Amino acid sequence: MVVSFIVYAILIGGLIGYLIFTRKFINKRIHEAIEALGGEIDYVTRLSFRDRIYVVEYHVGEQKATKTVKFLFGLDDVWY
């Protein structure tokens, strides 16, 4: 009984750690890409948790733009 509780605690802790790591990683990649364009981010909306698809609203100067990005870990990100 105690062993199963410990196993569940380790699994839940690992999942939470994974989610925190991926969120920080994705936010960093989005900010780097938009700053390379010379823009500032307005909103980031997650469309799909499983497929890691995000909609990024940003502006460069006075011009607003929207892009969709799909993150493929280990590969290049796909921006639409």
PDB file with SEQRES, HELIX, SHEET and CRYST1 records, atoms N, CA, C and O in Angstrom:
SEQRES   1 A   80  MET VAL VAL SER PHE ILE VAL TYR ALA ILE LEU ILE GLY          
SEQRES   2 A   80  GLY LEU ILE GLY TYR LEU ILE PHE THR ARG LYS PHE ILE          
SEQRES   3 A   80  ASN LYS ARG ILE HIS GLU ALA ILE GLU ALA LEU GLY GLY          
SEQRES   4 A   80  GLU ILE ASP TYR VAL THR ARG LEU SER PHE ARG ASP ARG          
SEQRES   5 A   80  ILE TYR VAL VAL GLU TYR HIS VAL GLY GLU GLN LYS ALA          
SEQRES   6 A   80  THR LYS THR VAL LYS PHE LEU PHE GLY LEU ASP ASP VAL          
SEQRES   7 A   80  TRP TYR                                                      
HELIX    1 AA1 VAL A    2  ALA A   36  1                                  35    
SHEET    1 AA1 4 GLU A  40  SER A  48  0                                        
SHEET    2 AA1 4 ILE A  53  VAL A  60 -1                                        
SHEET    3 AA1 4 GLN A  63  LYS A  70 -1                                        
SHEET    4 AA1 4 VAL A  78  TRP A  79 -1                                        
CRYST1    1.000    1.000    1.000  90.00  90.00  90.00 P 1           1          
ATOM      1  N   MET A   1       0.814  -1.181   0.000  1.00  0.00           N  
ATOM      2  CA  MET A   1       0.000   0.000   0.000  1.00  0.00           C  
ATOM      3  C   MET A   1       0.871   1.263   0.000  1.00  0.00           C  
ATOM      4  O   MET A   1       0.636   2.191  -0.774  1.00  0.00           O  
ATOM      5  N   VAL A   2       1.865   1.280   0.870  1.00  0.00           N  
ATOM      6  CA  VAL A   2       2.759   2.433   0.958  1.00  0.00           C  
ATOM      7  C   VAL A   2       3.606   2.541  -0.305  1.00  0.00           C  
ATOM      8  O   VAL A   2       3.886   3.642  -0.780  1.00  0.00           O  
ATOM      9  N   VAL A   3       4.010   1.395  -0.846  1.00  0.00           N  
ATOM     10  CA  VAL A   3       4.844   1.399  -2.049  1.00  0.00           C  
ATOM     11  C   VAL A   3       4.069   1.981  -3.225  1.00  0.00           C  
ATOM     12  O   VAL A   3       4.623   2.766  -3.995  1.00  0.00           O  
ATOM     13  N   SER A   4       2.804   1.613  -3.380  1.00  0.00           N  
ATOM     14  CA  SER A   4       2.014   2.149  -4.489  1.00  0.00           C  
ATOM     15  C   SER A   4       1.813   3.658  -4.330  1.00  0.00           C  
ATOM     16  O   SER A   4       1.804   4.384  -5.324  1.00  0.00           O  
ATOM     17  N   PHE A   5       1.653   4.132  -3.107  1.00  0.00           N  
ATOM     18  CA  PHE A   5       1.527   5.570  -2.874  1.00  0.00           C  
ATOM     19  C   PHE A   5       2.802   6.293  -3.293  1.00  0.00           C  
ATOM     20  O   PHE A   5       2.740   7.349  -3.923  1.00  0.00           O  
ATOM     21  N   ILE A   6       3.946   5.732  -2.950  1.00  0.00           N  
ATOM     22  CA  ILE A   6       5.232   6.334  -3.312  1.00  0.00           C  
ATOM     23  C   ILE A   6       5.404   6.348  -4.823  1.00  0.00           C  
ATOM     24  O   ILE A   6       5.873   7.338  -5.384  1.00  0.00           O  
ATOM     25  N   VAL A   7       5.032   5.267  -5.483  1.00  0.00           N  
ATOM     26  CA  VAL A   7       5.135   5.201  -6.946  1.00  0.00           C  
ATOM     27  C   VAL A   7       4.237   6.253  -7.584  1.00  0.00           C  
ATOM     28  O   VAL A   7       4.664   6.947  -8.507  1.00  0.00           O  
ATOM     29  N   TYR A   8       2.998   6.383  -7.110  1.00  0.00           N  
ATOM     30  CA  TYR A   8       2.092   7.398  -7.644  1.00  0.00           C  
ATOM     31  C   TYR A   8       2.631   8.803  -7.393  1.00  0.00           C  
ATOM     32  O   TYR A   8       2.524   9.666  -8.265  1.00  0.00           O  
ATOM     33  N   ALA A   9       3.195   9.041  -6.244  1.00  0.00           N  
ATOM     34  CA  ALA A   9       3.757  10.355  -5.928  1.00  0.00           C  
ATOM     35  C   ALA A   9       4.914  10.687  -6.864  1.00  0.00           C  
ATOM     36  O   ALA A   9       5.044  11.824  -7.319  1.00  0.00           O  
ATOM     37  N   ILE A  10       5.751   9.696  -7.150  1.00  0.00           N  
ATOM     38  CA  ILE A  10       6.875   9.916  -8.066  1.00  0.00           C  
ATOM     39  C   ILE A  10       6.368  10.200  -9.472  1.00  0.00           C  
ATOM     40  O   ILE A  10       6.889  11.091 -10.143  1.00  0.00           O  
ATOM     41  N   LEU A  11       5.367   9.465  -9.929  1.00  0.00           N  
ATOM     42  CA  LEU A  11       4.807   9.684 -11.265  1.00  0.00           C  
ATOM     43  C   LEU A  11       4.161  11.060 -11.386  1.00  0.00           C  
ATOM     44  O   LEU A  11       4.360  11.755 -12.382  1.00  0.00           O  
ATOM     45  N   ILE A  12       3.400  11.449 -10.392  1.00  0.00           N  
ATOM     46  CA  ILE A  12       2.751  12.761 -10.425  1.00  0.00           C  
ATOM     47  C   ILE A  12       3.791  13.873 -10.360  1.00  0.00           C  
ATOM     48  O   ILE A  12       3.667  14.873 -11.067  1.00  0.00           O  
ATOM     49  N   GLY A  13       4.808  13.716  -9.525  1.00  0.00           N  
ATOM     50  CA  GLY A  13       5.884  14.707  -9.455  1.00  0.00           C  
ATOM     51  C   GLY A  13       6.626  14.829 -10.772  1.00  0.00           C  
ATOM     52  O   GLY A  13       6.971  15.931 -11.197  1.00  0.00           O  
ATOM     53  N   GLY A  14       6.872  13.702 -11.417  1.00  0.00           N  
ATOM     54  CA  GLY A  14       7.540  13.723 -12.718  1.00  0.00           C  
ATOM     55  C   GLY A  14       6.700  14.407 -13.775  1.00  0.00           C  
ATOM     56  O   GLY A  14       7.228  15.159 -14.596  1.00  0.00           O  
ATOM     57  N   LEU A  15       5.404  14.159 -13.769  1.00  0.00           N  
ATOM     58  CA  LEU A  15       4.510  14.797 -14.734  1.00  0.00           C  
ATOM     59  C   LEU A  15       4.461  16.303 -14.522  1.00  0.00           C  
ATOM     60  O   LEU A  15       4.519  17.065 -15.487  1.00  0.00           O  
ATOM     61  N   ILE A  16       4.358  16.734 -13.290  1.00  0.00           N  
ATOM     62  CA  ILE A  16       4.335  18.172 -12.998  1.00  0.00           C  
ATOM     63  C   ILE A  16       5.653  18.822 -13.411  1.00  0.00           C  
ATOM     64  O   ILE A  16       5.652  19.910 -13.988  1.00  0.00           O  
ATOM     65  N   GLY A  17       6.773  18.170 -13.122  1.00  0.00           N  
ATOM     66  CA  GLY A  17       8.073  18.690 -13.542  1.00  0.00           C  
ATOM     67  C   GLY A  17       8.186  18.800 -15.050  1.00  0.00           C  
ATOM     68  O   GLY A  17       8.727  19.779 -15.564  1.00  0.00           O  
ATOM     69  N   TYR A  18       7.679  17.804 -15.763  1.00  0.00           N  
ATOM     70  CA  TYR A  18       7.703  17.815 -17.231  1.00  0.00           C  
ATOM     71  C   TYR A  18       6.880  18.979 -17.769  1.00  0.00           C  
ATOM     72  O   TYR A  18       7.319  19.679 -18.682  1.00  0.00           O  
ATOM     73  N   LEU A  19       5.687  19.189 -17.208  1.00  0.00           N  
ATOM     74  CA  LEU A  19       4.827  20.271 -17.673  1.00  0.00           C  
ATOM     75  C   LEU A  19       5.456  21.634 -17.422  1.00  0.00           C  
ATOM     76  O   LEU A  19       5.367  22.520 -18.272  1.00  0.00           O  
ATOM     77  N   ILE A  20       6.087  21.814 -16.274  1.00  0.00           N  
ATOM     78  CA  ILE A  20       6.751  23.081 -15.969  1.00  0.00           C  
ATOM     79  C   ILE A  20       7.927  23.306 -16.908  1.00  0.00           C  
ATOM     80  O   ILE A  20       8.113  24.416 -17.405  1.00  0.00           O  
ATOM     81  N   PHE A  21       8.725  22.268 -17.159  1.00  0.00           N  
ATOM     82  CA  PHE A  21       9.874  22.397 -18.049  1.00  0.00           C  
ATOM     83  C   PHE A  21       9.429  22.747 -19.462  1.00  0.00           C  
ATOM     84  O   PHE A  21       9.992  23.653 -20.077  1.00  0.00           O  
ATOM     85  N   THR A  22       8.424  22.041 -19.990  1.00  0.00           N  
ATOM     86  CA  THR A  22       8.006  22.301 -21.365  1.00  0.00           C  
ATOM     87  C   THR A  22       7.400  23.686 -21.504  1.00  0.00           C  
ATOM     88  O   THR A  22       7.600  24.342 -22.527  1.00  0.00           O  
ATOM     89  N   ARG A  23       6.663  24.149 -20.498  1.00  0.00           N  
ATOM     90  CA  ARG A  23       6.076  25.489 -20.576  1.00  0.00           C  
ATOM     91  C   ARG A  23       7.170  26.548 -20.646  1.00  0.00           C  
ATOM     92  O   ARG A  23       7.090  27.464 -21.465  1.00  0.00           O  
ATOM     93  N   LYS A  24       8.185  26.436 -19.800  1.00  0.00           N  
ATOM     94  CA  LYS A  24       9.287  27.404 -19.822  1.00  0.00           C  
ATOM     95  C   LYS A  24      10.050  27.328 -21.141  1.00  0.00           C  
ATOM     96  O   LYS A  24      10.418  28.358 -21.707  1.00  0.00           O  
ATOM     97  N   PHE A  25      10.288  26.121 -21.629  1.00  0.00           N  
ATOM     98  CA  PHE A  25      11.010  25.922 -22.879  1.00  0.00           C  
ATOM     99  C   PHE A  25      10.253  26.544 -24.049  1.00  0.00           C  
ATOM    100  O   PHE A  25      10.846  27.236 -24.876  1.00  0.00           O  
ATOM    101  N   ILE A  26       8.957  26.302 -24.120  1.00  0.00           N  
ATOM    102  CA  ILE A  26       8.147  26.822 -25.219  1.00  0.00           C  
ATOM    103  C   ILE A  26       8.052  28.342 -25.147  1.00  0.00           C  
ATOM    104  O   ILE A  26       8.182  29.012 -26.171  1.00  0.00           O  
ATOM    105  N   ASN A  27       7.828  28.898 -23.959  1.00  0.00           N  
ATOM    106  CA  ASN A  27       7.770  30.356 -23.823  1.00  0.00           C  
ATOM    107  C   ASN A  27       9.080  31.002 -24.256  1.00  0.00           C  
ATOM    108  O   ASN A  27       9.072  32.047 -24.906  1.00  0.00           O  
ATOM    109  N   LYS A  28      10.191  30.394 -23.902  1.00  0.00           N  
ATOM    110  CA  LYS A  28      11.495  30.926 -24.289  1.00  0.00           C  
ATOM    111  C   LYS A  28      11.657  30.905 -25.804  1.00  0.00           C  
ATOM    112  O   LYS A  28      12.123  31.883 -26.388  1.00  0.00           O  
ATOM    113  N   ARG A  29      11.280  29.805 -26.447  1.00  0.00           N  
ATOM    114  CA  ARG A  29      11.408  29.695 -27.900  1.00  0.00           C  
ATOM    115  C   ARG A  29      10.507  30.703 -28.617  1.00  0.00           C  
ATOM    116  O   ARG A  29      10.914  31.298 -29.615  1.00  0.00           O  
ATOM    117  N   ILE A  30       9.289  30.895 -28.115  1.00  0.00           N  
ATOM    118  CA  ILE A  30       8.375  31.861 -28.733  1.00  0.00           C  
ATOM    119  C   ILE A  30       8.941  33.271 -28.606  1.00  0.00           C  
ATOM    120  O   ILE A  30       8.964  34.014 -29.587  1.00  0.00           O  
ATOM    121  N   HIS A  31       9.397  33.651 -27.417  1.00  0.00           N  
ATOM    122  CA  HIS A  31       9.947  34.991 -27.218  1.00  0.00           C  
ATOM    123  C   HIS A  31      11.183  35.226 -28.085  1.00  0.00           C  
ATOM    124  O   HIS A  31      11.339  36.307 -28.654  1.00  0.00           O  
ATOM    125  N   GLU A  32      12.053  34.239 -28.192  1.00  0.00           N  
ATOM    126  CA  GLU A  32      13.248  34.394 -29.026  1.00  0.00           C  
ATOM    127  C   GLU A  32      12.877  34.613 -30.485  1.00  0.00           C  
ATOM    128  O   GLU A  32      13.478  35.451 -31.157  1.00  0.00           O  
ATOM    129  N   ALA A  33      11.898  33.871 -30.981  1.00  0.00           N  
ATOM    130  CA  ALA A  33      11.508  33.992 -32.389  1.00  0.00           C  
ATOM    131  C   ALA A  33      10.888  35.350 -32.685  1.00  0.00           C  
ATOM    132  O   ALA A  33      11.197  35.958 -33.710  1.00  0.00           O  
ATOM    133  N   ILE A  34      10.024  35.830 -31.812  1.00  0.00           N  
ATOM    134  CA  ILE A  34       9.363  37.117 -32.050  1.00  0.00           C  
ATOM    135  C   ILE A  34      10.341  38.269 -31.860  1.00  0.00           C  
ATOM    136  O   ILE A  34      10.285  39.245 -32.607  1.00  0.00           O  
ATOM    137  N   GLU A  35      11.231  38.181 -30.883  1.00  0.00           N  
ATOM    138  CA  GLU A  35      12.231  39.231 -30.695  1.00  0.00           C  
ATOM    139  C   GLU A  35      13.201  39.283 -31.865  1.00  0.00           C  
ATOM    140  O   GLU A  35      13.715  40.355 -32.186  1.00  0.00           O  
ATOM    141  N   ALA A  36      13.462  38.155 -32.507  1.00  0.00           N  
ATOM    142  CA  ALA A  36      14.324  38.148 -33.691  1.00  0.00           C  
ATOM    143  C   ALA A  36      13.680  38.928 -34.835  1.00  0.00           C  
ATOM    144  O   ALA A  36      14.376  39.480 -35.687  1.00  0.00           O  
ATOM    145  N   LEU A  37      12.345  38.972 -34.850  1.00  0.00           N  
ATOM    146  CA  LEU A  37      11.632  39.765 -35.854  1.00  0.00           C  
ATOM    147  C   LEU A  37      11.565  41.238 -35.475  1.00  0.00           C  
ATOM    148  O   LEU A  37      11.166  42.071 -36.289  1.00  0.00           O  
ATOM    149  N   GLY A  38      11.951  41.562 -34.248  1.00  0.00           N  
ATOM    150  CA  GLY A  38      11.877  42.934 -33.764  1.00  0.00           C  
ATOM    151  C   GLY A  38      10.518  43.275 -33.184  1.00  0.00           C  
ATOM    152  O   GLY A  38      10.150  44.448 -33.114  1.00  0.00           O  
ATOM    153  N   GLY A  39       9.771  42.269 -32.770  1.00  0.00           N  
ATOM    154  CA  GLY A  39       8.425  42.500 -32.262  1.00  0.00           C  
ATOM    155  C   GLY A  39       8.296  42.241 -30.778  1.00  0.00           C  
ATOM    156  O   GLY A  39       9.232  41.793 -30.116  1.00  0.00           O  
ATOM    157  N   GLU A  40       7.099  42.537 -30.270  1.00  0.00           N  
ATOM    158  CA  GLU A  40       6.766  42.281 -28.873  1.00  0.00           C  
ATOM    159  C   GLU A  40       5.491  41.451 -28.832  1.00  0.00           C  
ATOM    160  O   GLU A  40       4.571  41.679 -29.617  1.00  0.00           O  
ATOM    161  N   ILE A  41       5.437  40.492 -27.918  1.00  0.00           N  
ATOM    162  CA  ILE A  41       4.308  39.571 -27.825  1.00  0.00           C  
ATOM    163  C   ILE A  41       3.155  40.226 -27.074  1.00  0.00           C  
ATOM    164  O   ILE A  41       3.346  40.857 -26.034  1.00  0.00           O  
ATOM    165  N   ASP A  42       1.943  40.059 -27.627  1.00  0.00           N  
ATOM    166  CA  ASP A  42       0.731  40.513 -26.946  1.00  0.00           C  
ATOM    167  C   ASP A  42       0.081  39.352 -26.197  1.00  0.00           C  
ATOM    168  O   ASP A  42      -0.153  39.446 -24.992  1.00  0.00           O  
ATOM    169  N   TYR A  43      -0.209  38.265 -26.899  1.00  0.00           N  
ATOM    170  CA  TYR A  43      -0.863  37.101 -26.295  1.00  0.00           C  
ATOM    171  C   TYR A  43      -0.291  35.813 -26.869  1.00  0.00           C  
ATOM    172  O   TYR A  43       0.115  35.761 -28.029  1.00  0.00           O  
ATOM    173  N   VAL A  44      -0.267  34.779 -26.040  1.00  0.00           N  
ATOM    174  CA  VAL A  44       0.068  33.426 -26.483  1.00  0.00           C  
ATOM    175  C   VAL A  44      -1.068  32.527 -26.013  1.00  0.00           C  
ATOM    176  O   VAL A  44      -1.358  32.453 -24.819  1.00  0.00           O  
ATOM    177  N   THR A  45      -1.707  31.844 -26.959  1.00  0.00           N  
ATOM    178  CA  THR A  45      -2.834  30.974 -26.643  1.00  0.00           C  
ATOM    179  C   THR A  45      -2.509  29.557 -27.082  1.00  0.00           C  
ATOM    180  O   THR A  45      -2.071  29.335 -28.211  1.00  0.00           O  
ATOM    181  N   ARG A  46      -2.723  28.601 -26.192  1.00  0.00           N  
ATOM    182  CA  ARG A  46      -2.468  27.201 -26.526  1.00  0.00           C  
ATOM    183  C   ARG A  46      -3.726  26.627 -27.169  1.00  0.00           C  
ATOM    184  O   ARG A  46      -4.798  26.637 -26.564  1.00  0.00           O  
ATOM    185  N   LEU A  47      -3.593  26.122 -28.409  1.00  0.00           N  
ATOM    186  CA  LEU A  47      -4.724  25.508 -29.091  1.00  0.00           C  
ATOM    187  C   LEU A  47      -4.827  24.022 -28.791  1.00  0.00           C  
ATOM    188  O   LEU A  47      -5.924  23.489 -28.621  1.00  0.00           O  
ATOM    189  N   SER A  48      -3.685  23.361 -28.727  1.00  0.00           N  
ATOM    190  CA  SER A  48      -3.689  21.912 -28.525  1.00  0.00           C  
ATOM    191  C   SER A  48      -2.573  21.536 -27.569  1.00  0.00           C  
ATOM    192  O   SER A  48      -1.402  21.818 -27.821  1.00  0.00           O  
ATOM    193  N   PHE A  49      -2.946  20.894 -26.465  1.00  0.00           N  
ATOM    194  CA  PHE A  49      -1.944  20.470 -25.494  1.00  0.00           C  
ATOM    195  C   PHE A  49      -1.131  19.304 -26.044  1.00  0.00           C  
ATOM    196  O   PHE A  49       0.094  19.288 -25.930  1.00  0.00           O  
ATOM    197  N   ARG A  50      -1.808  18.339 -26.636  1.00  0.00           N  
ATOM    198  CA  ARG A  50      -1.133  17.132 -27.102  1.00  0.00           C  
ATOM    199  C   ARG A  50      -0.171  17.433 -28.252  1.00  0.00           C  
ATOM    200  O   ARG A  50       0.947  16.918 -28.277  1.00  0.00           O  
ATOM    201  N   ASP A  51      -0.600  18.262 -29.201  1.00  0.00           N  
ATOM    202  CA  ASP A  51       0.221  18.541 -30.380  1.00  0.00           C  
ATOM    203  C   ASP A  51       1.127  19.751 -30.210  1.00  0.00           C  
ATOM    204  O   ASP A  51       1.901  20.066 -31.115  1.00  0.00           O  
ATOM    205  N   ARG A  52       1.051  20.436 -29.077  1.00  0.00           N  
ATOM    206  CA  ARG A  52       1.856  21.626 -28.775  1.00  0.00           C  
ATOM    207  C   ARG A  52       1.709  22.696 -29.863  1.00  0.00           C  
ATOM    208  O   ARG A  52       2.698  23.152 -30.436  1.00  0.00           O  
ATOM    209  N   ILE A  53       0.465  23.086 -30.138  1.00  0.00           N  
ATOM    210  CA  ILE A  53       0.171  24.120 -31.127  1.00  0.00           C  
ATOM    211  C   ILE A  53      -0.265  25.381 -30.380  1.00  0.00           C  
ATOM    212  O   ILE A  53      -1.142  25.335 -29.519  1.00  0.00           O  
ATOM    213  N   TYR A  54       0.361  26.504 -30.724  1.00  0.00           N  
ATOM    214  CA  TYR A  54       0.094  27.780 -30.058  1.00  0.00           C  
ATOM    215  C   TYR A  54      -0.209  28.853 -31.103  1.00  0.00           C  
ATOM    216  O   TYR A  54       0.301  28.809 -32.222  1.00  0.00           O  
ATOM    217  N   VAL A  55      -1.043  29.811 -30.720  1.00  0.00           N  
ATOM    218  CA  VAL A  55      -1.284  30.998 -31.530  1.00  0.00           C  
ATOM    219  C   VAL A  55      -0.602  32.155 -30.821  1.00  0.00           C  
ATOM    220  O   VAL A  55      -0.823  32.382 -29.632  1.00  0.00           O  
ATOM    221  N   VAL A  56       0.229  32.885 -31.554  1.00  0.00           N  
ATOM    222  CA  VAL A  56       0.992  33.989 -30.984  1.00  0.00           C  
ATOM    223  C   VAL A  56       0.533  35.283 -31.649  1.00  0.00           C  
ATOM    224  O   VAL A  56       0.628  35.431 -32.867  1.00  0.00           O  
ATOM    225  N   GLU A  57       0.037  36.213 -30.844  1.00  0.00           N  
ATOM    226  CA  GLU A  57      -0.320  37.539 -31.333  1.00  0.00           C  
ATOM    227  C   GLU A  57       0.778  38.497 -30.889  1.00  0.00           C  
ATOM    228  O   GLU A  57       1.137  38.544 -29.713  1.00  0.00           O  
ATOM    229  N   TYR A  58       1.301  39.255 -31.837  1.00  0.00           N  
ATOM    230  CA  TYR A  58       2.409  40.155 -31.530  1.00  0.00           C  
ATOM    231  C   TYR A  58       2.298  41.400 -32.389  1.00  0.00           C  
ATOM    232  O   TYR A  58       1.460  41.476 -33.288  1.00  0.00           O  
ATOM    233  N   HIS A  59       3.145  42.372 -32.106  1.00  0.00           N  
ATOM    234  CA  HIS A  59       3.183  43.572 -32.932  1.00  0.00           C  
ATOM    235  C   HIS A  59       4.632  43.990 -33.164  1.00  0.00           C  
ATOM    236  O   HIS A  59       5.503  43.848 -32.306  1.00  0.00           O  
ATOM    237  N   VAL A  60       4.837  44.507 -34.359  1.00  0.00           N  
ATOM    238  CA  VAL A  60       6.129  45.086 -34.731  1.00  0.00           C  
ATOM    239  C   VAL A  60       5.830  46.540 -35.053  1.00  0.00           C  
ATOM    240  O   VAL A  60       5.211  46.851 -36.070  1.00  0.00           O  
ATOM    241  N   GLY A  61       6.277  47.421 -34.178  1.00  0.00           N  
ATOM    242  CA  GLY A  61       5.918  48.828 -34.324  1.00  0.00           C  
ATOM    243  C   GLY A  61       4.419  48.984 -34.113  1.00  0.00           C  
ATOM    244  O   GLY A  61       3.893  48.618 -33.061  1.00  0.00           O  
ATOM    245  N   GLU A  62       3.731  49.527 -35.114  1.00  0.00           N  
ATOM    246  CA  GLU A  62       2.274  49.708 -35.045  1.00  0.00           C  
ATOM    247  C   GLU A  62       1.520  48.564 -35.713  1.00  0.00           C  
ATOM    248  O   GLU A  62       0.300  48.465 -35.577  1.00  0.00           O  
ATOM    249  N   GLN A  63       2.223  47.708 -36.425  1.00  0.00           N  
ATOM    250  CA  GLN A  63       1.572  46.638 -37.183  1.00  0.00           C  
ATOM    251  C   GLN A  63       1.386  45.389 -36.319  1.00  0.00           C  
ATOM    252  O   GLN A  63       2.346  44.863 -35.755  1.00  0.00           O  
ATOM    253  N   LYS A  64       0.132  44.920 -36.224  1.00  0.00           N  
ATOM    254  CA  LYS A  64      -0.162  43.708 -35.461  1.00  0.00           C  
ATOM    255  C   LYS A  64      -0.156  42.506 -36.392  1.00  0.00           C  
ATOM    256  O   LYS A  64      -0.498  42.612 -37.570  1.00  0.00           O  
ATOM    257  N   ALA A  65       0.239  41.360 -35.846  1.00  0.00           N  
ATOM    258  CA  ALA A  65       0.283  40.135 -36.640  1.00  0.00           C  
ATOM    259  C   ALA A  65      -0.051  38.946 -35.749  1.00  0.00           C  
ATOM    260  O   ALA A  65       0.041  39.021 -34.524  1.00  0.00           O  
ATOM    261  N   THR A  66      -0.439  37.849 -36.389  1.00  0.00           N  
ATOM    262  CA  THR A  66      -0.754  36.611 -35.688  1.00  0.00           C  
ATOM    263  C   THR A  66      -0.072  35.464 -36.411  1.00  0.00           C  
ATOM    264  O   THR A  66      -0.120  35.377 -37.638  1.00  0.00           O  
ATOM    265  N   LYS A  67       0.556  34.595 -35.656  1.00  0.00           N  
ATOM    266  CA  LYS A  67       1.187  33.406 -36.229  1.00  0.00           C  
ATOM    267  C   LYS A  67       0.803  32.195 -35.399  1.00  0.00           C  
ATOM    268  O   LYS A  67       0.524  32.302 -34.205  1.00  0.00           O  
ATOM    269  N   THR A  68       0.794  31.042 -36.051  1.00  0.00           N  
ATOM    270  CA  THR A  68       0.553  29.776 -35.378  1.00  0.00           C  
ATOM    271  C   THR A  68       1.845  28.984 -35.424  1.00  0.00           C  
ATOM    272  O   THR A  68       2.521  28.950 -36.452  1.00  0.00           O  
ATOM    273  N   VAL A  69       2.189  28.353 -34.322  1.00  0.00           N  
ATOM    274  CA  VAL A  69       3.438  27.599 -34.256  1.00  0.00           C  
ATOM    275  C   VAL A  69       3.158  26.217 -33.681  1.00  0.00           C  
ATOM    276  O   VAL A  69       2.375  26.061 -32.744  1.00  0.00           O  
ATOM    277  N   LYS A  70       3.818  25.218 -34.267  1.00  0.00           N  
ATOM    278  CA  LYS A  70       3.751  23.851 -33.755  1.00  0.00           C  
ATOM    279  C   LYS A  70       5.159  23.466 -33.332  1.00  0.00           C  
ATOM    280  O   LYS A  70       6.101  23.558 -34.119  1.00  0.00           O  
ATOM    281  N   PHE A  71       5.298  23.034 -32.082  1.00  0.00           N  
ATOM    282  CA  PHE A  71       6.600  22.674 -31.549  1.00  0.00           C  
ATOM    283  C   PHE A  71       6.852  21.192 -31.729  1.00  0.00           C  
ATOM    284  O   PHE A  71       6.041  20.351 -31.340  1.00  0.00           O  
ATOM    285  N   LEU A  72       7.984  20.891 -32.322  1.00  0.00           N  
ATOM    286  CA  LEU A  72       8.430  19.517 -32.507  1.00  0.00           C  
ATOM    287  C   LEU A  72       9.768  19.404 -31.796  1.00  0.00           C  
ATOM    288  O   LEU A  72      10.788  19.854 -32.318  1.00  0.00           O  
ATOM    289  N   PHE A  73       9.773  18.806 -30.606  1.00  0.00           N  
ATOM    290  CA  PHE A  73      11.000  18.742 -29.828  1.00  0.00           C  
ATOM    291  C   PHE A  73      12.044  17.909 -30.554  1.00  0.00           C  
ATOM    292  O   PHE A  73      11.765  16.801 -31.014  1.00  0.00           O  
ATOM    293  N   GLY A  74      13.235  18.450 -30.649  1.00  0.00           N  
ATOM    294  CA  GLY A  74      14.315  17.781 -31.352  1.00  0.00           C  
ATOM    295  C   GLY A  74      14.378  18.166 -32.813  1.00  0.00           C  
ATOM    296  O   GLY A  74      15.365  17.875 -33.488  1.00  0.00           O  
ATOM    297  N   LEU A  75      13.345  18.813 -33.311  1.00  0.00           N  
ATOM    298  CA  LEU A  75      13.298  19.262 -34.701  1.00  0.00           C  
ATOM    299  C   LEU A  75      13.034  20.761 -34.709  1.00  0.00           C  
ATOM    300  O   LEU A  75      12.797  21.362 -33.662  1.00  0.00           O  
ATOM    301  N   ASP A  76      13.074  21.358 -35.890  1.00  0.00           N  
ATOM    302  CA  ASP A  76      12.762  22.779 -35.998  1.00  0.00           C  
ATOM    303  C   ASP A  76      11.274  23.001 -35.762  1.00  0.00           C  
ATOM    304  O   ASP A  76      10.446  22.144 -36.071  1.00  0.00           O  
ATOM    305  N   ASP A  77      10.952  24.163 -35.212  1.00  0.00           N  
ATOM    306  CA  ASP A  77       9.553  24.518 -34.995  1.00  0.00           C  
ATOM    307  C   ASP A  77       8.932  24.886 -36.334  1.00  0.00           C  
ATOM    308  O   ASP A  77       9.625  25.371 -37.229  1.00  0.00           O  
ATOM    309  N   VAL A  78       7.643  24.660 -36.477  1.00  0.00           N  
ATOM    310  CA  VAL A  78       6.938  24.972 -37.713  1.00  0.00           C  
ATOM    311  C   VAL A  78       6.042  26.175 -37.460  1.00  0.00           C  
ATOM    312  O   VAL A  78       5.096  26.104 -36.675  1.00  0.00           O  
ATOM    313  N   TRP A  79       6.352  27.290 -38.138  1.00  0.00           N  
ATOM    314  CA  TRP A  79       5.566  28.517 -37.993  1.00  0.00           C  
ATOM    315  C   TRP A  79       4.684  28.666 -39.216  1.00  0.00           C  
ATOM    316  O   TRP A  79       5.137  28.481 -40.345  1.00  0.00           O  
ATOM    317  N   TYR A  80       3.419  29.003 -38.988  1.00  0.00           N  
ATOM    318  CA  TYR A  80       2.470  29.219 -40.082  1.00  0.00           C  
ATOM    319  C   TYR A  80       2.022  30.650 -40.091  1.00  0.00           C  
ATOM    320  O   TYR A  80       1.219  31.040 -40.938  1.00  0.00           O  
TER     321      TYR A  80                                                      
END                                                                             
